[in-house]
């Protein structure tokens, strides 16, 4: 054991962190021990902690089931990371991850969100109570829905969110629920059955149930639907990767996704910031905002990559005997020509605050709720009257609608 390593480990032990096997623990020289609580924190054998941005709050348990590596994560109180690799992610109060987890950059697990063993996420946002089973790949998604731990959105085991296309693009983020209603924790849950998958970018409404073994390939924006289906019909036809199809749907879904992330950023900035407390520190809020900014930039960059790829593929189509429809060519040409304007719009709207009247009226109800129940985010949100929740939805939906409307005004052929 090096002197530096010994010093860091013993500093943590001195703060009260429970470390039964100090020789098995690695703490990087860049770790700021002042950001690690000594109150009820347990580092089990094989744990590794790295990164100056790492924050570990009270009651956190790391490595209970298997060795765990944590790098530059912000971890709220009572979180359990039972084994695996966790980097550049945020975990809020009582979130959980089973062994074999692979949680990468810009993942956000809000309160009591959980994943079982062997789950991979990246640029994934799980609202409170959302639960993922085992053996799942669930990158580039936002999932909401449900009201508590007994009534929550869930993804069954062996599920895949397909986020890479034959055209080699990743403009494929899926919106499962939404932000303007999902933040209120009062929507019907969404269930994605095991041994299934979703081909992004998709959008699903609250109350959607997807039967086990079903591959979701289309949006379903009607609430309370059951989706089921088996394998596609066998086929063997000529195919040329690069011929874009359903460009309109893909572009619109990306715009809607980006708009929802921007609305969520305002929610974090104005609403989450009211709940700073022992269990939700300024450092956790900063981590949320950092990861969400990262997620927004990722989606804009992926859509830009999709546009550049489309430009290359369109040139190839025009030089072949293939005869794409004139409407498809018009849409592709329009997006290529207007991309810089669209990107400028996204940059401007990162600071879109929405309707101040709705926002400020809602914030007043939040302040009253905190005075009554204390800075318990879940309790205050769950106690909101329907009329108060409507203020929040109107505020956030206004942000989403404004961004989507202005974006489609730039590329009007995509609004049909």
PATIKE-387083 format. One record per residue (C-alpha): residue in one letter; x, y, z. Coordinates in steps of 0.25 Angstrom, whole numbers, plus 2048, in hexadecimal, padded with zeros to 3 digits. Example, Ala and Ser with C-alpha at 12.3 -4.5 7.8 and 13.67 -1.06 7.14 Angstrom:
# PATIKE-387083
(roro "A", (831, 7EE, 81F))
(roro "S", (837, 7FC, 81D))
# end
This chain:
# PATIKE-387083
(roro "X", (800, 800, 800))
(roro "X", (806, 80E, 7FC))
(roro "X", (807, 819, 806))
(roro "X", (7FD, 821, 7FE))
(roro "X", (7F3, 816, 7FE))
(roro "X", (7F4, 813, 80C))
(roro "X", (7F2, 821, 810))
(roro "X", (7E5, 823, 808))
(roro "X", (7E0, 816, 80D))
(roro "X", (7E3, 819, 81C))
(roro "X", (7DE, 827, 81A))
(roro "X", (7D0, 821, 816))
(roro "X", (7D1, 817, 822))
(roro "X", (7D4, 823, 82B))
(roro "X", (7C7, 82A, 826))
(roro "X", (7BF, 81D, 82A))
(roro "X", (7BE, 816, 81C))
(roro "X", (7BD, 807, 81F))
(roro "X", (7C8, 800, 818))
(roro "X", (7CA, 7F2, 81D))
(roro "X", (7D6, 7EE, 813))
(roro "X", (7DE, 7FB, 811))
(roro "X", (7E9, 7F4, 809))
(roro "X", (7DE, 7F0, 7FF))
(roro "X", (7D9, 7FF, 7FD))
(roro "X", (7DF, 808, 7F2))
(roro "X", (7DC, 817, 7F4))
(roro "X", (7E2, 820, 7E9))
(roro "X", (7EC, 82C, 7EC))
(roro "X", (7E2, 835, 7E5))
(roro "X", (7D6, 831, 7EF))
(roro "X", (7D2, 83C, 7F8))
(roro "X", (7CF, 836, 805))
(roro "X", (7C7, 842, 80A))
(roro "X", (7BD, 83E, 7FF))
(roro "X", (7BB, 830, 806))
(roro "X", (7B2, 82F, 812))
(roro "X", (7B6, 827, 81E))
(roro "X", (7A8, 825, 822))
(roro "X", (7A4, 816, 820))
(roro "X", (7AC, 815, 813))
(roro "X", (7B1, 807, 810))
(roro "X", (7BC, 803, 806))
(roro "X", (7BC, 7F4, 805))
(roro "X", (7C9, 7EC, 800))
(roro "X", (7CD, 7EF, 7F2))
(roro "X", (7C7, 7FD, 7F2))
(roro "X", (7CF, 808, 7E9))
(roro "X", (7CC, 816, 7EA))
(roro "X", (7D1, 820, 7E0))
(roro "X", (7CF, 82F, 7DC))
(roro "X", (7CF, 83C, 7E2))
(roro "X", (7C0, 83E, 7DE))
(roro "X", (7BC, 832, 7E6))
(roro "X", (7B2, 835, 7F1))
(roro "X", (7AD, 82A, 7FB))
(roro "X", (7A2, 82D, 804))
(roro "X", (79E, 827, 811))
(roro "X", (799, 819, 812))
(roro "X", (79F, 815, 805))
(roro "X", (7A4, 806, 803))
(roro "X", (7AD, 802, 7F8))
(roro "X", (7B2, 7F4, 7F4))
(roro "X", (7A8, 7EC, 7FC))
(roro "X", (7A7, 7E1, 7F1))
(roro "X", (7B3, 7E2, 7E9))
(roro "X", (7BF, 7EC, 7E7))
(roro "X", (7BB, 7FA, 7E3))
(roro "X", (7C2, 805, 7DC))
(roro "X", (7BC, 814, 7DE))
(roro "X", (7C2, 81F, 7D6))
(roro "X", (7BD, 82D, 7D6))
(roro "X", (7AF, 82A, 7DB))
(roro "X", (7A6, 832, 7E4))
(roro "X", (79F, 828, 7ED))
(roro "X", (794, 82C, 7F6))
(roro "X", (790, 827, 804))
(roro "X", (78C, 818, 806))
(roro "X", (791, 814, 7F8))
(roro "X", (796, 806, 7F6))
(roro "X", (79F, 803, 7EA))
(roro "X", (7A1, 7F4, 7EC))
(roro "X", (7AC, 7F1, 7E2))
(roro "X", (7B1, 7F5, 7D4))
(roro "X", (7B6, 802, 7CD))
(roro "X", (7B0, 810, 7D0))
(roro "X", (7B5, 81C, 7C9))
(roro "X", (7B0, 82A, 7C7))
(roro "X", (7A2, 827, 7CC))
(roro "X", (799, 82C, 7D7))
(roro "X", (791, 824, 7E1))
(roro "X", (787, 82A, 7EA))
(roro "X", (781, 826, 7F7))
(roro "X", (780, 817, 7F8))
(roro "X", (783, 813, 7EA))
(roro "X", (788, 805, 7E8))
(roro "X", (791, 7FE, 7DE))
(roro "X", (793, 7EF, 7DE))
(roro "X", (7A1, 7E8, 7DB))
(roro "X", (7A6, 7E8, 7CE))
(roro "X", (7A1, 7F6, 7CB))
(roro "X", (7A8, 7FE, 7C0))
(roro "X", (7A2, 80C, 7C2))
(roro "X", (7A9, 817, 7BA))
(roro "X", (7A9, 825, 7B7))
(roro "X", (79D, 82E, 7B8))
(roro "X", (795, 823, 7BF))
(roro "X", (78B, 829, 7C9))
(roro "X", (784, 820, 7D3))
(roro "X", (77A, 828, 7DB))
(roro "X", (774, 824, 7E9))
(roro "X", (772, 815, 7EB))
(roro "X", (775, 812, 7DC))
(roro "X", (77B, 805, 7DB))
(roro "X", (782, 7FA, 7D2))
(roro "X", (784, 7EC, 7D5))
(roro "X", (791, 7E4, 7D1))
(roro "X", (798, 7E6, 7C4))
(roro "X", (792, 7F2, 7BE))
(roro "X", (799, 7FD, 7B5))
(roro "X", (795, 80B, 7B4))
(roro "X", (79A, 818, 7AE))
(roro "X", (793, 825, 7AC))
(roro "X", (788, 81E, 7B3))
(roro "X", (77E, 826, 7BC))
(roro "X", (775, 81E, 7C6))
(roro "X", (76B, 826, 7CD))
(roro "X", (767, 822, 7DB))
(roro "X", (763, 813, 7DE))
(roro "X", (766, 80F, 7D0))
(roro "X", (76B, 801, 7D0))
(roro "X", (774, 7F9, 7C6))
(roro "X", (775, 7EA, 7C8))
(roro "X", (782, 7E1, 7C4))
(roro "X", (78A, 7E0, 7B8))
(roro "X", (786, 7ED, 7B1))
(roro "X", (78C, 7F6, 7A8))
(roro "X", (785, 804, 7A9))
(roro "X", (78D, 80F, 7A4))
(roro "X", (788, 81C, 79E))
(roro "X", (77A, 81C, 7A5))
(roro "X", (772, 825, 7AE))
(roro "X", (767, 81C, 7B6))
(roro "X", (75D, 822, 7C0))
(roro "X", (74F, 81D, 7C5))
(roro "X", (74A, 817, 7D2))
(roro "X", (746, 81D, 7DF))
(roro "X", (74E, 815, 7EA))
(roro "X", (756, 808, 7EC))
(roro "X", (74A, 800, 7EB))
(roro "X", (745, 807, 7DE))
(roro "X", (751, 80A, 7D5))
(roro "X", (755, 809, 7C7))
(roro "X", (75E, 7FC, 7C4))
(roro "X", (766, 7F6, 7BA))
(roro "X", (767, 7E7, 7B9))
(roro "X", (773, 7DE, 7B9))
(roro "X", (77B, 7DC, 7AC))
(roro "X", (776, 7E9, 7A6))
(roro "X", (77E, 7F1, 79C))
(roro "X", (77C, 7FF, 797))
(roro "X", (782, 7FF, 789))
(roro "X", (789, 80C, 788))
(roro "X", (792, 80A, 77C))
(roro "X", (78D, 809, 76E))
(roro "X", (792, 802, 761))
(roro "X", (795, 810, 75C))
(roro "X", (79F, 812, 767))
(roro "X", (798, 81D, 76F))
(roro "X", (793, 81E, 77D))
(roro "X", (789, 829, 77C))
(roro "X", (780, 81E, 783))
(roro "X", (77C, 823, 791))
(roro "X", (76F, 81E, 795))
(roro "X", (765, 826, 79E))
(roro "X", (75D, 81C, 7A7))
(roro "X", (753, 825, 7AD))
(roro "X", (756, 834, 7AE))
(roro "X", (75C, 83F, 7B6))
(roro "X", (750, 849, 7B8))
(roro "X", (747, 83E, 7BF))
(roro "X", (752, 834, 7C3))
(roro "X", (758, 83D, 7CD))
(roro "X", (74B, 83E, 7D5))
(roro "X", (74C, 82F, 7D9))
(roro "X", (73D, 82D, 7D6))
(roro "X", (73C, 826, 7C8))
(roro "X", (739, 818, 7C5))
(roro "X", (745, 80F, 7C4))
(roro "X", (74B, 809, 7B7))
(roro "X", (74F, 7FB, 7B6))
(roro "X", (759, 7F5, 7AC))
(roro "X", (758, 7E6, 7AD))
(roro "X", (765, 7DE, 7AD))
(roro "X", (76C, 7D7, 7A2))
(roro "X", (768, 7E3, 799))
(roro "X", (76D, 7EF, 794))
(roro "X", (76B, 7FD, 78E))
(roro "X", (771, 803, 782))
(roro "X", (774, 811, 784))
(roro "X", (770, 81C, 783))
(roro "X", (762, 819, 789))
(roro "X", (758, 820, 791))
(roro "X", (74E, 819, 79A))
(roro "X", (742, 81E, 7A2))
(roro "X", (73F, 81C, 7B0))
(roro "X", (738, 80F, 7B3))
(roro "X", (73E, 808, 7A8))
(roro "X", (740, 7F9, 7AA))
(roro "X", (749, 7F1, 7A1))
(roro "X", (748, 7E2, 7A1))
(roro "X", (754, 7DA, 7A4))
(roro "X", (75C, 7D6, 797))
(roro "X", (757, 7E2, 78F))
(roro "X", (760, 7EB, 787))
(roro "X", (75B, 7FA, 787))
(roro "X", (75E, 800, 77A))
(roro "X", (753, 80B, 77A))
(roro "X", (74E, 817, 783))
(roro "X", (742, 815, 78B))
(roro "X", (73D, 822, 790))
(roro "X", (72F, 81D, 794))
(roro "X", (72E, 81A, 7A3))
(roro "X", (72A, 80D, 7A9))
(roro "X", (72E, 804, 79D))
(roro "X", (733, 7F5, 79D))
(roro "X", (73E, 7F3, 792))
(roro "X", (741, 7E4, 78E))
(roro "X", (748, 7DD, 783))
(roro "X", (752, 7D2, 77F))
(roro "X", (75D, 7D2, 776))
(roro "X", (75C, 7D9, 769))
(roro "X", (758, 7D1, 75D))
(roro "X", (763, 7CA, 756))
(roro "X", (769, 7D1, 74A))
(roro "X", (774, 7D3, 741))
(roro "X", (775, 7DF, 738))
(roro "X", (77F, 7E8, 732))
(roro "X", (784, 7F2, 73C))
(roro "X", (78E, 7FD, 73C))
(roro "X", (792, 803, 749))
(roro "X", (792, 812, 748))
(roro "X", (784, 814, 742))
(roro "X", (77D, 81C, 74D))
(roro "X", (76F, 819, 750))
(roro "X", (765, 81F, 75A))
(roro "X", (76E, 82B, 75A))
(roro "X", (762, 834, 75E))
(roro "X", (75F, 82C, 76B))
(roro "X", (76D, 82A, 76F))
(roro "X", (770, 839, 76E))
(roro "X", (763, 83D, 775))
(roro "X", (765, 833, 780))
(roro "X", (773, 839, 782))
(roro "X", (76E, 847, 783))
(roro "X", (764, 843, 78D))
(roro "X", (76E, 83C, 795))
(roro "X", (777, 848, 796))
(roro "X", (76C, 851, 799))
(roro "X", (768, 847, 7A5))
(roro "X", (776, 847, 7AA))
(roro "X", (776, 857, 7AA))
(roro "X", (769, 857, 7B2))
(roro "X", (770, 84D, 7BC))
(roro "X", (77C, 857, 7BD))
(roro "X", (772, 862, 7C1))
(roro "X", (76B, 859, 7CB))
(roro "X", (779, 856, 7D1))
(roro "X", (77D, 864, 7D2))
(roro "X", (770, 86A, 7D7))
(roro "X", (769, 85E, 7DF))
(roro "X", (774, 855, 7E3))
(roro "X", (77C, 860, 7E8))
(roro "X", (772, 863, 7F3))
(roro "X", (775, 856, 7FA))
(roro "X", (783, 858, 7FD))
(roro "X", (785, 851, 80B))
(roro "X", (78E, 847, 812))
(roro "X", (789, 83C, 808))
(roro "X", (789, 844, 7FC))
(roro "X", (796, 84D, 7FB))
(roro "X", (79A, 858, 7F2))
(roro "X", (7A4, 84E, 7EC))
(roro "X", (799, 844, 7E8))
(roro "X", (791, 84F, 7E2))
(roro "X", (79E, 854, 7DA))
(roro "X", (7A0, 845, 7D6))
(roro "X", (791, 844, 7D1))
(roro "X", (793, 851, 7C9))
(roro "X", (7A0, 84D, 7C3))
(roro "X", (79C, 83F, 7BF))
(roro "X", (78F, 845, 7B8))
(roro "X", (797, 850, 7B1))
(roro "X", (7A0, 844, 7AC))
(roro "X", (793, 83D, 7A7))
(roro "X", (78E, 849, 7A0))
(roro "X", (79B, 84B, 799))
(roro "X", (79C, 83C, 795))
(roro "X", (78E, 83C, 78F))
(roro "X", (791, 848, 787))
(roro "X", (79E, 843, 782))
(roro "X", (798, 835, 77E))
(roro "X", (78D, 83D, 776))
(roro "X", (798, 845, 76F))
(roro "X", (79F, 838, 76C))
(roro "X", (792, 832, 767))
(roro "X", (791, 83E, 75E))
(roro "X", (79F, 83D, 758))
(roro "X", (79D, 82E, 756))
(roro "X", (791, 832, 74E))
(roro "X", (798, 83B, 746))
(roro "X", (7A2, 831, 742))
(roro "X", (797, 826, 73F))
(roro "X", (78F, 830, 737))
(roro "X", (79A, 833, 72E))
(roro "X", (79C, 824, 72C))
(roro "X", (78D, 822, 729))
(roro "X", (78D, 82D, 71F))
(roro "X", (798, 825, 717))
(roro "X", (791, 818, 716))
(roro "X", (785, 813, 70F))
(roro "X", (77D, 812, 71C))
(roro "X", (771, 81C, 71C))
(roro "X", (76E, 822, 72A))
(roro "X", (761, 829, 72B))
(roro "X", (762, 838, 728))
(roro "X", (75C, 83B, 736))
(roro "X", (767, 833, 73D))
(roro "X", (772, 83A, 735))
(roro "X", (76B, 847, 738))
(roro "X", (76B, 845, 747))
(roro "X", (77A, 840, 747))
(roro "X", (77E, 84C, 73F))
(roro "X", (777, 855, 748))
(roro "X", (77D, 850, 755))
(roro "X", (78B, 850, 74F))
(roro "X", (789, 85F, 74A))
(roro "X", (783, 863, 757))
(roro "X", (78B, 85B, 761))
(roro "X", (793, 867, 766))
(roro "X", (787, 86F, 769))
(roro "X", (781, 864, 770))
(roro "X", (78E, 862, 778))
(roro "X", (78E, 871, 77C))
(roro "X", (77F, 870, 780))
(roro "X", (783, 864, 78A))
(roro "X", (78F, 86D, 78F))
(roro "X", (785, 878, 792))
(roro "X", (77B, 870, 799))
(roro "X", (784, 86A, 7A3))
(roro "X", (780, 876, 7AB))
(roro "X", (771, 875, 7A8))
(roro "X", (76A, 878, 7B5))
(roro "X", (75C, 876, 7B1))
(roro "X", (74F, 87E, 7B6))
(roro "X", (754, 885, 7C2))
(roro "X", (746, 886, 7C8))
(roro "X", (743, 877, 7C8))
(roro "X", (752, 875, 7CD))
(roro "X", (751, 87F, 7D8))
(roro "X", (743, 87B, 7DD))
(roro "X", (748, 86C, 7DD))
(roro "X", (755, 870, 7E5))
(roro "X", (74C, 876, 7EF))
(roro "X", (745, 869, 7F1))
(roro "X", (752, 862, 7F2))
(roro "X", (757, 86C, 7FD))
(roro "X", (74A, 86A, 805))
(roro "X", (74C, 85B, 804))
(roro "X", (75A, 85B, 809))
(roro "X", (755, 864, 815))
(roro "X", (74B, 859, 818))
(roro "X", (753, 84C, 815))
(roro "X", (761, 850, 815))
(roro "X", (76B, 84F, 80A))
(roro "X", (766, 841, 806))
(roro "X", (765, 842, 7F7))
(roro "X", (75D, 835, 7F5))
(roro "X", (753, 839, 800))
(roro "X", (751, 847, 7FB))
(roro "X", (74F, 843, 7ED))
(roro "X", (745, 838, 7F1))
(roro "X", (73D, 841, 7F9))
(roro "X", (73A, 84B, 7EE))
(roro "X", (72C, 84E, 7EB))
(roro "X", (728, 84B, 7DC))
(roro "X", (726, 85A, 7D9))
(roro "X", (734, 85D, 7DE))
(roro "X", (73A, 852, 7D6))
(roro "X", (733, 857, 7CA))
(roro "X", (73A, 864, 7CC))
(roro "X", (747, 85C, 7CB))
(roro "X", (743, 854, 7BF))
(roro "X", (73E, 861, 7B8))
(roro "X", (74C, 868, 7BB))
(roro "X", (754, 85C, 7B6))
(roro "X", (74B, 858, 7AA))
(roro "X", (74C, 867, 7A6))
(roro "X", (75B, 866, 7A5))
(roro "X", (75A, 859, 79D))
(roro "X", (750, 85E, 793))
(roro "X", (757, 86B, 791))
(roro "X", (764, 864, 78D))
(roro "X", (75D, 859, 784))
(roro "X", (755, 864, 77D))
(roro "X", (760, 86D, 77A))
(roro "X", (769, 861, 776))
(roro "X", (75E, 85D, 76C))
(roro "X", (75C, 86B, 767))
(roro "X", (76B, 86A, 762))
(roro "X", (768, 85C, 75B))
(roro "X", (759, 85D, 758))
(roro "X", (759, 851, 74F))
(roro "X", (75B, 849, 75C))
(roro "X", (74F, 84E, 762))
(roro "X", (745, 846, 759))
# end
